[in-house]
Amino acid sequence: MRTPTSDDLSTGLDSLNGDHNDVFAPEIGEFPEAERRAGEMGDKETKTGTTTVGLKTEDGVVLATDMRASLGRMVSSKNVQKVEEIHPTGALTIAGSVSAAQSLISSIRAEVRLYEARRGEDMSMQALSTLLGNFLRSGAFFIVQPILGGVDEDGPHIYSIDPAGSILEEEYTVTGSGSQYALGVLEQEYTDELSMDEATSVAARAIDSAVERDLASGNGINVCTVTDEGVEITQHKDFDDVL
């Protein structure tokens, strides 16, 4: 057997000492057709498509959403509840990935119960919005854009929270694929003097407008009213029930 020379050893190690980087190739993301495959997986993820709106009144807040979920180009569900109670006087709408939204809602509910058990009081809306923003900034709930609506000792609040975790308190706000259509209605019809019933009708008209033009929104409306007495959520297949 021939004894390896120093040249043999150096040649054998070249590919491992950084001189030949292709020994580790392909890098993550460099696999053939990786982008196409990622796109295909995205089409298989259940998403809410969605139009969601939130309005603040003197007596409480109104949240409304459509009821359609999509799977790529297909309507995967016609009966999705896109607004959930997460606090005794607070609720959250969801737009984006269904899986991430469901996980976010479960996590927020657990944190609210823990807060109440430790402190013996309800979490304020400002604290709840901060908690939501922190969850979204963590990256664990990417592609979720919620609206938080609730009432606390300081009165009614509406918060728009984007997927990166920024928090904006608003008089009214919209999210989702049909948001531009809904926003036009709110811009024309919202005033700070609306009653809860009037705000419900305005929210319904905003969702109805989006449903007429946005393919990812439709199949009815979820309406949530939040006052200092609690949260009430109803579903309506016919918009005339709430217009």
Secondary structure, DSSP 8 states (H G I E B T S, - for coil): -----HHHHHHHHHTTTTS-GGGG-S-TT-STTHHHHHHHHHHTSEE---EEEEEE-SS-EEEEEE--EEETTEEEES----EEEEETTEEEE--BBHHHHHHHHHHHHHHHHHHHHHHSS---HHHHHHHHHHHHHTTTT-SB--EEEEEETTEEEEEEE-TT--EEEESEEEEETTHHHHHHHHHHH--TT--HHHHHHHHHHHHHHHHHH-TT--S-EEEEEEETTEEEEEEESSGGGT-
